[in-house]
Amino acid sequence: PKKQEEEERPAERVERQEMEDLQAEQKKQKEKPDFAMQRAQRQAEVKDRLVARKQNLWLEVKQQLKTSIGDGYQEMLATARDEEDQASVSLLAETQLSLLGPKRQELEAIEAALQRLENGNYGLCENCGLPIEPRRLEIMPETPLCRNCQSQREKLAKATAR
């Protein structure tokens, strides 16, 4: 009877361990959908922020074009008496359009971020492939680079500008 009891105990241990392993695996499976749902929810929030910013930028661009150039450009062009006046009017229009450059760049960055969201690689640095710090993405959701790669890019730009 003692020998049979000793044999059962290891079998019971194995059975208990298998049950614990099964419970742990079930717990992991339950956590996975939660993580996936949280990730999907965060990405939806980021997308909403990016789309809202994009819409606001377009409104700003339209308003700026309307107030700075708009009908006034056509009037100035019509009243320009010679080539010099026409050149001045064109220069004014080009200057106003160049002021839109930063907005255009931000719109392009937002569009690229939306594309990364669609492709499933949002939040990964385009340069090194490592995850971008969550705080950085919170502040600048359109950023394609981690802090280190952005810093390297800026140093390179400064060095080549000299």
C-alpha positions as CSV (number, residue, x, y, z in Angstrom):
1,P,0.0,0.0,0.0
2,K,2.8,2.4,0.8
3,K,4.5,1.9,-2.6
4,Q,1.2,2.5,-4.4
5,E,0.7,5.7,-2.4
6,E,4.2,7.0,-3.4
7,E,3.4,6.3,-7.0
8,E,0.2,8.2,-6.9
9,R,1.7,11.3,-5.3
10,P,4.1,12.1,-8.3
11,A,1.1,11.4,-10.6
12,E,-1.0,13.8,-8.6
13,R,1.8,16.4,-8.7
14,V,2.0,16.0,-12.5
15,E,-1.8,16.3,-12.8
16,R,-1.8,19.4,-10.5
17,Q,1.0,21.0,-12.5
18,E,-0.8,20.3,-15.7
19,M,-4.0,21.9,-14.3
20,E,-2.0,25.0,-13.1
21,D,-0.4,25.3,-16.5
22,L,-3.8,25.0,-18.2
23,Q,-5.2,27.7,-15.9
24,A,-2.2,30.0,-16.6
25,E,-2.6,29.5,-20.3
26,Q,-6.3,30.3,-20.1
27,K,-5.5,33.5,-18.2
28,K,-3.0,34.5,-20.8
29,Q,-5.6,33.9,-23.5
30,K,-8.1,36.1,-21.7
31,E,-5.5,38.9,-21.4
32,K,-4.6,38.9,-25.1
33,P,-7.9,40.2,-26.3
34,D,-7.8,42.9,-23.6
35,F,-4.4,44.0,-24.8
36,A,-5.5,43.9,-28.4
37,M,-8.6,45.8,-27.6
38,Q,-6.6,48.4,-25.7
39,R,-4.2,48.8,-28.6
40,A,-6.9,49.1,-31.1
41,Q,-8.7,51.7,-28.9
42,R,-5.4,53.7,-28.5
43,Q,-4.9,53.6,-32.3
44,A,-8.4,54.7,-32.9
45,E,-7.9,57.6,-30.6
46,V,-4.6,58.6,-32.3
47,K,-6.4,58.4,-35.7
48,D,-9.1,60.7,-34.4
49,R,-6.6,63.2,-33.2
50,L,-4.7,63.1,-36.4
51,V,-7.8,63.5,-38.6
52,A,-9.0,66.4,-36.4
53,R,-5.7,68.1,-36.7
54,K,-5.6,67.6,-40.4
55,Q,-9.1,69.1,-40.8
56,N,-8.1,72.1,-38.7
57,L,-5.0,72.6,-40.7
58,W,-6.9,72.6,-44.0
59,L,-9.3,75.1,-42.5
60,E,-6.4,77.3,-41.5
61,V,-4.8,77.0,-45.0
62,K,-8.1,77.9,-46.7
63,Q,-8.7,80.9,-44.4
64,Q,-5.1,82.1,-44.9
65,L,-5.4,81.8,-48.7
66,K,-8.7,83.6,-48.7
67,T,-7.6,86.5,-46.5
68,S,-4.1,86.9,-47.8
69,I,-4.5,86.3,-51.5
70,G,-8.1,85.6,-52.4
71,D,-9.9,88.2,-54.5
72,G,-7.3,90.9,-53.7
73,Y,-4.7,89.1,-55.8
74,Q,-7.0,89.2,-58.9
75,E,-7.7,92.9,-58.3
76,M,-4.0,93.8,-57.8
77,L,-3.1,91.8,-60.9
78,A,-5.8,93.6,-62.9
79,T,-4.7,97.0,-61.8
80,A,-0.9,96.3,-62.3
81,R,0.2,98.8,-64.9
82,D,3.4,97.3,-66.1
83,E,5.6,94.2,-65.7
84,E,7.2,95.6,-62.5
85,D,3.8,95.9,-60.8
86,Q,2.9,92.4,-62.0
87,A,6.2,91.1,-60.6
88,S,5.4,92.7,-57.3
89,V,2.0,91.2,-57.1
90,S,3.4,87.8,-58.0
91,L,6.1,88.1,-55.3
92,L,3.4,89.0,-52.8
93,A,1.4,85.9,-53.7
94,E,4.5,83.7,-53.6
95,T,5.5,85.1,-50.2
96,Q,2.0,84.3,-48.9
97,L,2.2,80.8,-50.3
98,S,5.6,80.2,-48.8
99,L,4.1,81.0,-45.4
100,L,2.0,77.9,-45.9
101,G,5.1,75.7,-46.1
102,P,5.1,74.6,-42.4
103,K,1.4,73.8,-42.6
104,R,2.0,71.8,-45.8
105,Q,4.8,69.8,-44.1
106,E,2.6,69.1,-41.1
107,L,-0.2,67.9,-43.3
108,E,2.2,65.6,-45.1
109,A,3.5,64.2,-41.7
110,I,-0.1,63.6,-40.6
111,E,-0.9,61.8,-43.8
112,A,2.2,59.6,-43.4
113,A,1.2,58.8,-39.8
114,L,-2.3,57.8,-40.9
115,Q,-0.7,55.6,-43.5
116,R,1.5,54.0,-40.8
117,L,-1.6,53.3,-38.7
118,E,-3.2,51.6,-41.7
119,N,-0.1,49.5,-42.4
120,G,0.3,48.5,-38.8
121,N,3.7,50.0,-38.2
122,Y,2.6,53.1,-36.4
123,G,4.7,53.8,-33.3
124,L,7.9,52.2,-34.7
125,C,10.8,54.4,-35.7
126,E,11.2,54.5,-39.5
127,N,14.9,54.7,-39.1
128,C,15.9,52.1,-36.5
129,G,12.6,50.1,-36.2
130,L,12.5,50.4,-32.4
131,P,9.3,51.5,-30.6
132,I,8.9,55.3,-30.3
133,E,8.5,56.4,-26.7
134,P,4.7,56.6,-25.8
135,R,5.2,60.1,-24.3
136,R,6.7,61.4,-27.6
137,L,3.8,59.9,-29.6
138,E,1.4,61.5,-27.2
139,I,2.9,64.9,-27.7
140,M,3.6,64.5,-31.5
141,P,1.4,61.7,-32.8
142,E,2.7,62.3,-36.4
143,T,6.3,61.8,-35.6
144,P,8.0,59.0,-37.6
145,L,11.3,58.9,-35.5
146,C,12.3,58.0,-32.0
147,R,14.1,60.7,-30.0
148,N,17.6,59.3,-30.7
149,C,17.1,59.1,-34.5
150,Q,15.5,62.5,-34.6
151,S,18.4,63.9,-32.7
152,Q,20.9,62.3,-35.1
153,R,19.0,63.7,-38.0
154,E,19.1,67.2,-36.6
155,K,22.8,67.0,-35.9
156,L,23.4,65.8,-39.4
157,A,21.3,68.6,-40.8
158,K,23.3,71.2,-38.7
159,A,26.6,69.7,-39.9
160,T,25.6,69.8,-43.6
161,A,24.2,73.3,-43.3
162,R,27.6,74.8,-42.3
